């Protein structure tokens, strides 16, 4: 049996864990580029191996709905999803830890809607990010923002 | 040197780079100064003014709001590119006109699936130049259809 492992990182004053199987690469000091009509959840893209990787808005991980206009995090944690890679901003990259070195518990504090549970390691709690839910919400959130106002307002044109 | 059909103009709106195929371009006017007629605007269709171009008033489109890009330039500071469309010429205002580039220098790059819902009807392709993405500007998404 292959032991599940977590990659640990932090952003602002919050700590996060990601299943290692989803982690593609951690890049440092990459340039962020804006694109037109970015959804709230995305602050821009980075270029990785001639591919564009959307970078998640730090506000989403920090559960702060204020739009973050300046992006100044040090690292981008690139993860794989069913619809391609995305990058999570990080100030500090910790280590890779086997699940049996810690224990799973409830999400620390408010946590945010994209945290499934927490990995507690050496007294610190790392909220585990539910990447699939985040991706699903990004895709469906755009539809909600686009079509629900139309449905509420009726079709006038 | 490449044929005009094989070249694109680089321009910027805010900090976003765009590529516009030269075959769409009638003329690059540069800064408009005071030549806009703002009484002839149609904000709902992103027409911000009319421009007297060769003795004909043509619509001026500022795509920044449609593209959700914040621009620090006022309209009078922007540069004007005259484009041909099925309904006649129209003017596109951009923050900065840069250089022409050969299509050979452009590396195709897919729009990420995660961004496809929000980019739909706005842009559908991106090219890389020196590891920087440039959005291929599709005039038909903004005003009329391009003449064949």
Contacts between the chains, C-beta under 8 A, distances in Angstrom:
chain1	res1	chain2	res2	distance
A	31	B	132	7.9
A	33	B	15	7.9
A	33	B	16	7.8
A	33	B	132	6.5
A	33	B	133	5.3
A	34	B	14	7.0
A	34	B	15	5.5
A	34	B	16	5.3
A	34	B	69	7.3
A	35	B	16	6.4
A	35	B	115	6.7
A	35	B	119	7.5
A	35	B	126	7.8
A	35	B	133	7.0
A	35	B	135	6.5
A	36	B	16	6.0
A	36	B	67	3.7
A	36	B	68	6.3
A	36	B	69	5.8
A	36	B	119	7.1
A	36	B	122	5.9
A	36	B	123	6.4
A	36	B	135	6.3
A	37	B	67	6.0
A	37	B	68	4.9
A	37	B	118	4.8
A	37	B	119	6.0
A	37	B	122	5.4
A	38	B	68	7.2
A	38	B	115	7.1
A	38	B	118	6.6
A	39	B	115	7.5
A	39	B	117	7.7
A	39	B	118	4.9
A	42	B	114	7.2
A	42	B	115	6.9
A	45	B	112	6.9
A	45	B	115	7.7
A	45	B	133	6.5
A	47	B	109	7.9
A	47	B	128	6.7
A	47	B	131	5.0
A	47	B	132	7.4
A	47	B	133	6.6
A	50	B	107	6.3
A	50	B	109	6.4
A	50	B	128	6.4
A	51	B	109	6.9
A	51	B	110	7.3
A	51	B	112	7.9
A	52	B	109	5.9
A	52	B	110	7.3
A	52	B	111	7.3
A	52	B	112	5.2
A	52	B	115	8.0
A	52	B	126	6.7
A	52	B	133	5.9
A	53	B	112	7.0
A	54	B	112	5.2
A	54	B	114	5.0
A	54	B	115	5.9
A	81	B	114	7.8
A	83	B	112	7.9
A	83	B	113	4.0
A	83	B	114	5.6
A	84	B	112	5.4
A	84	B	113	5.0
A	84	B	114	6.5
A	85	B	112	8.0
A	86	B	112	7.9
A	86	B	114	6.2
A	135	B	114	6.7
A	138	B	114	5.8
A	139	B	114	7.0
A	139	B	117	6.0
A	142	B	117	4.3
A	142	B	118	5.3
A	143	B	117	6.7
A	146	B	117	8.0
